[in-house]
Amino acid sequence: MKNLTKRKAEQTLRALKARYVDEYGDTFWGDVLPEPKLVENWEWLYGVKKWAIVWEDGPFEWSLSASWQLADEVDGVFAEPINGWSLALYPAD
């Protein structure tokens, strides 16, 4: 399986920020939210992922809805929710 390029991973992060941070603002219940982070070679319970977007302080289970929306917005990227606060990124082809 080939890896997703850094450029595509960064493009996916920008699309996610545009949808969640820009659309909903940077506050949640009056608190400033840290932004989602792009992590290379992210290791979690299910092994190492070449690229992942991690956002522990994001809206509740954002990764579930984002995985479907990002597929429509970023060509060539498949986003798989790992849990309610992280997405693994893979090439779609």
Z-matrix of the N, CA and C atoms (Angstrom, degrees):
N
C 1 1.449
C 2 1.528 1 108.54
N 3 1.319 2 116.63 1 128.66
C 4 1.467 3 118.69 2 178.15
C 5 1.520 4 109.96 3 -79.65
N 6 1.320 5 114.73 4 158.11
C 7 1.456 6 120.85 5 -178.36
C 8 1.517 7 111.64 6 -91.52
N 9 1.288 8 115.37 7 154.09
C 10 1.453 9 122.57 8 173.76
C 11 1.526 10 108.78 9 -71.05
N 12 1.326 11 117.09 10 141.69
C 13 1.456 12 119.82 11 178.96
C 14 1.530 13 110.46 12 -74.91
N 15 1.314 14 115.39 13 157.31
C 16 1.460 15 120.37 14 177.37
C 17 1.528 16 109.94 15 -61.75
N 18 1.319 17 117.31 16 -38.26
C 19 1.462 18 121.46 17 179.85
C 20 1.525 19 111.37 18 -60.55
N 21 1.326 20 117.17 19 -43.49
C 22 1.470 21 121.00 20 178.56
C 23 1.524 22 111.02 21 -68.49
N 24 1.318 23 117.52 22 -38.15
C 25 1.468 24 120.92 23 177.99
C 26 1.528 25 110.20 24 -63.27
N 27 1.332 26 116.37 25 -43.38
C 28 1.468 27 120.07 26 178.42
C 29 1.525 28 111.43 27 -66.69
N 30 1.317 29 117.13 28 -37.31
C 31 1.468 30 121.12 29 176.60
C 32 1.527 31 110.39 30 -62.39
N 33 1.310 32 117.05 31 -39.40
C 34 1.458 33 121.58 32 178.55
C 35 1.534 34 110.86 33 -66.34
N 36 1.320 35 117.01 34 -41.96
C 37 1.462 36 120.59 35 176.73
C 38 1.529 37 110.62 36 -60.63
N 39 1.339 38 117.72 37 -43.32
C 40 1.470 39 120.70 38 178.68
C 41 1.527 40 110.99 39 -61.69
N 42 1.330 41 116.99 40 -40.64
C 43 1.469 42 120.61 41 178.40
C 44 1.523 43 110.79 42 -64.53
N 45 1.324 44 117.13 43 -40.18
C 46 1.461 45 120.95 44 178.56
C 47 1.520 46 110.68 45 -64.70
N 48 1.334 47 116.81 46 -44.69
C 49 1.462 48 120.45 47 178.77
C 50 1.522 49 110.82 48 -62.23
N 51 1.321 50 116.78 49 -40.79
C 52 1.462 51 119.91 50 179.68
C 53 1.525 52 110.80 51 -62.27
N 54 1.314 53 116.50 52 -38.64
C 55 1.469 54 120.08 53 -177.34
C 56 1.527 55 111.55 54 -75.35
N 57 1.310 56 117.93 55 -43.12
C 58 1.465 57 120.50 56 -172.60
C 59 1.524 58 114.17 57 -100.90
N 60 1.319 59 117.90 58 -48.34
C 61 1.461 60 119.78 59 -176.48
C 62 1.521 61 109.70 60 -75.82
N 63 1.329 62 117.82 61 -48.89
C 64 1.457 63 120.81 62 -178.21
C 65 1.525 64 112.04 63 -72.49
N 66 1.323 65 117.02 64 -40.61
C 67 1.466 66 120.84 65 -176.97
C 68 1.524 67 111.98 66 -70.91
N 69 1.314 68 117.64 67 -42.22
C 70 1.464 69 121.15 68 -176.38
C 71 1.517 70 113.34 69 -100.10
N 72 1.307 71 117.03 70 -2.02
C 73 1.460 72 120.04 71 -177.64
C 74 1.510 73 110.63 72 83.98
N 75 1.318 74 115.19 73 172.66
C 76 1.465 75 119.00 74 -177.00
C 77 1.525 76 112.48 75 -98.85
N 78 1.317 77 116.61 76 18.30
C 79 1.460 78 118.60 77 176.94
C 80 1.519 79 110.36 78 -123.53
N 81 1.275 80 115.57 79 151.95
C 82 1.461 81 122.45 80 177.63
C 83 1.516 82 106.31 81 -141.94
N 84 1.306 83 117.11 82 114.67
C 85 1.464 84 122.45 83 -176.47
C 86 1.521 85 111.22 84 57.53
N 87 1.347 86 116.34 85 34.53
C 88 1.459 87 120.83 86 176.34
C 89 1.514 88 115.31 87 86.19
N 90 1.323 89 118.47 88 -6.07
C 91 1.459 90 121.52 89 179.26
C 92 1.530 91 110.00 90 -100.97
N 93 1.309 92 116.75 91 143.54
C 94 1.461 93 120.68 92 175.58
C 95 1.523 94 108.38 93 -74.51
N 96 1.323 95 115.81 94 129.28
C 97 1.461 96 120.63 95 -179.99
C 98 1.521 97 111.44 96 -90.61
N 99 1.318 98 118.00 97 135.04
C 100 1.459 99 119.23 98 167.54
C 101 1.527 100 108.32 99 -63.83
N 102 1.316 101 117.12 100 147.13
C 103 1.459 102 120.19 101 -178.70
C 104 1.523 103 111.07 102 -80.10
N 105 1.334 104 116.54 103 159.71
C 106 1.466 105 119.90 104 175.61
C 107 1.523 106 110.39 105 -63.60
N 108 1.322 107 115.73 106 151.73
C 109 1.466 108 122.32 107 -178.29
C 110 1.521 109 110.12 108 -118.96
N 111 1.323 110 115.46 109 141.18
C 112 1.452 111 122.16 110 171.84
C 113 1.522 112 107.14 111 -91.07
N 114 1.325 113 117.09 112 126.50
C 115 1.462 114 121.59 113 -176.97
C 116 1.524 115 109.03 114 -122.90
N 117 1.323 116 115.59 115 126.20
C 118 1.460 117 120.49 116 176.62
C 119 1.523 118 108.84 117 -90.88
N 120 1.329 119 115.89 118 138.85
C 121 1.470 120 122.24 119 -179.82
C 122 1.529 121 111.75 120 54.88
N 123 1.332 122 114.48 121 49.64
C 124 1.461 123 120.04 122 -178.21
C 125 1.530 124 110.41 123 -77.48
N 126 1.307 125 116.17 124 126.75
C 127 1.458 126 121.23 125 -179.60
C 128 1.518 127 109.54 126 -107.51
N 129 1.312 128 114.84 127 128.52
C 130 1.459 129 121.06 128 176.78
C 131 1.512 130 108.08 129 -141.02
N 132 1.294 131 119.96 130 -166.54
C 133 1.468 132 122.84 131 -174.01
C 134 1.525 133 114.44 132 -54.90
N 135 1.304 134 117.35 133 -32.99
C 136 1.464 135 120.73 134 -173.99
C 137 1.514 136 112.48 135 -99.57
N 138 1.307 137 118.64 136 23.95
C 139 1.452 138 122.24 137 176.57
C 140 1.518 139 112.37 138 101.71
N 141 1.323 140 115.15 139 -172.13
C 142 1.460 141 122.08 140 -177.30
C 143 1.518 142 109.85 141 -90.47
N 144 1.312 143 116.44 142 132.68
C 145 1.461 144 123.35 143 174.97
C 146 1.515 145 107.16 144 -108.99
N 147 1.332 146 117.31 145 132.15
C 148 1.462 147 120.36 146 -179.17
C 149 1.520 148 110.81 147 -57.09
N 150 1.321 149 117.45 148 -47.83
C 151 1.467 150 122.48 149 177.28
C 152 1.516 151 109.42 150 -132.63
N 153 1.313 152 116.04 151 139.18
C 154 1.459 153 121.49 152 175.14
C 155 1.522 154 108.75 153 -146.48
N 156 1.316 155 114.71 154 149.24
C 157 1.456 156 120.81 155 170.35
C 158 1.520 157 106.20 156 -106.15
N 159 1.321 158 115.75 157 124.50
C 160 1.461 159 122.00 158 -176.35
C 161 1.528 160 108.12 159 -119.40
N 162 1.346 161 115.32 160 127.75
C 163 1.464 162 120.38 161 -178.75
C 164 1.521 163 108.72 162 -148.51
N 165 1.321 164 115.93 163 79.47
C 166 1.462 165 120.97 164 -175.98
C 167 1.525 166 112.74 165 -65.42
N 168 1.329 167 117.65 166 -26.56
C 169 1.459 168 120.91 167 -177.14
C 170 1.525 169 113.35 168 -99.08
N 171 1.315 170 117.11 169 11.56
C 172 1.456 171 120.28 170 -178.81
C 173 1.520 172 112.40 171 -75.74
N 174 1.336 173 116.36 172 178.19
C 175 1.472 174 119.88 173 177.83
C 176 1.531 175 111.01 174 -56.63
N 177 1.300 176 116.43 175 153.58
C 178 1.466 177 122.57 176 -175.68
C 179 1.530 178 110.94 177 -51.95
N 180 1.336 179 115.97 178 122.40
C 181 1.459 180 124.53 179 177.28
C 182 1.527 181 113.67 180 49.25
N 183 1.325 182 116.51 181 41.02
C 184 1.462 183 122.04 182 179.28
C 185 1.522 184 112.12 183 -57.54
N 186 1.329 185 117.76 184 -31.36
C 187 1.466 186 120.45 185 -174.87
C 188 1.525 187 112.94 186 -64.86
N 189 1.323 188 116.89 187 -28.00
C 190 1.461 189 119.27 188 -179.38
C 191 1.526 190 111.70 189 -67.92
N 192 1.312 191 117.53 190 -48.73
C 193 1.462 192 119.99 191 178.95
C 194 1.523 193 111.22 192 -74.60
N 195 1.323 194 117.61 193 -35.29
C 196 1.467 195 120.49 194 -178.60
C 197 1.518 196 111.64 195 -63.99
N 198 1.318 197 118.16 196 -33.45
C 199 1.466 198 119.59 197 -178.00
C 200 1.522 199 111.12 198 -60.56
N 201 1.313 200 118.28 199 -37.74
C 202 1.472 201 121.75 200 178.27
C 203 1.524 202 111.08 201 -75.65
N 204 1.308 203 117.50 202 -42.85
C 205 1.462 204 121.10 203 -176.65
C 206 1.525 205 111.70 204 -68.00
N 207 1.313 206 117.87 205 -40.07
C 208 1.455 207 120.61 206 -178.11
C 209 1.521 208 111.99 207 -67.02
N 210 1.327 209 117.41 208 -30.52
C 211 1.462 210 120.33 209 177.48
C 212 1.520 211 110.98 210 -61.37
N 213 1.323 212 117.14 211 -33.48
C 214 1.462 213 121.42 212 178.35
C 215 1.527 214 112.40 213 -80.06
N 216 1.320 215 117.89 214 -23.89
C 217 1.459 216 121.76 215 -172.58
C 218 1.525 217 114.28 216 -97.88
N 219 1.311 218 118.57 217 -27.63
C 220 1.461 219 121.44 218 -176.32
C 221 1.529 220 108.76 219 -123.05
N 222 1.325 221 116.40 220 107.83
C 223 1.464 222 120.89 221 179.87
C 224 1.514 223 111.14 222 -65.90
N 225 1.307 224 115.43 223 138.70
C 226 1.457 225 121.04 224 174.82
C 227 1.512 226 115.47 225 84.21
N 228 1.345 227 117.65 226 8.84
C 229 1.464 228 120.59 227 -179.19
C 230 1.526 229 109.80 228 -123.71
N 231 1.320 230 115.32 229 132.90
C 232 1.460 231 122.15 230 171.70
C 233 1.524 232 107.12 231 -110.76
N 234 1.325 233 116.40 232 124.31
C 235 1.467 234 121.56 233 -179.16
C 236 1.521 235 108.90 234 -111.03
N 237 1.326 236 116.22 235 123.62
C 238 1.463 237 122.18 236 -178.44
C 239 1.524 238 110.01 237 -114.89
N 240 1.340 239 117.79 238 122.22
C 241 1.462 240 118.27 239 176.78
C 242 1.528 241 110.32 240 -65.44
N 243 1.307 242 115.82 241 129.92
C 244 1.462 243 120.87 242 175.84
C 245 1.528 244 108.72 243 -90.04
N 246 1.322 245 114.69 244 -39.91
C 247 1.463 246 122.43 245 175.58
C 248 1.528 247 106.23 246 -156.91
N 249 1.301 248 119.30 247 -165.41
C 250 1.461 249 121.49 248 -176.74
C 251 1.514 250 114.86 249 -73.03
N 252 1.350 251 117.67 250 -6.77
C 253 1.460 252 120.05 251 -176.41
C 254 1.524 253 114.36 252 -133.13
N 255 1.341 254 117.47 253 15.69
C 256 1.458 255 118.93 254 177.71
C 257 1.529 256 111.53 255 -152.24
N 258 1.330 257 114.27 256 148.98
C 259 1.463 258 123.02 257 178.59
C 260 1.525 259 109.29 258 -124.88
N 261 1.314 260 117.13 259 135.00
C 262 1.463 261 121.01 260 169.31
C 263 1.526 262 106.30 261 -92.39
N 264 1.328 263 116.73 262 142.48
C 265 1.458 264 122.57 263 -178.86
C 266 1.531 265 109.98 264 -114.98
N 267 1.337 266 115.88 265 132.52
C 268 1.460 267 122.58 266 -179.34
C 269 1.528 268 108.92 267 -135.50
N 270 1.350 269 116.40 268 160.43
C 271 1.455 270 117.78 269 172.14
C 272 1.530 271 109.31 270 -70.04
N 273 1.322 272 116.94 271 141.42
C 274 1.463 273 120.95 272 -177.49
C 275 1.521 274 112.66 273 -77.10
N 276 1.313 275 117.40 274 -21.58
C 277 1.478 276 118.97 275 -177.79
C 278 1.490 277 113.21 276 -101.29
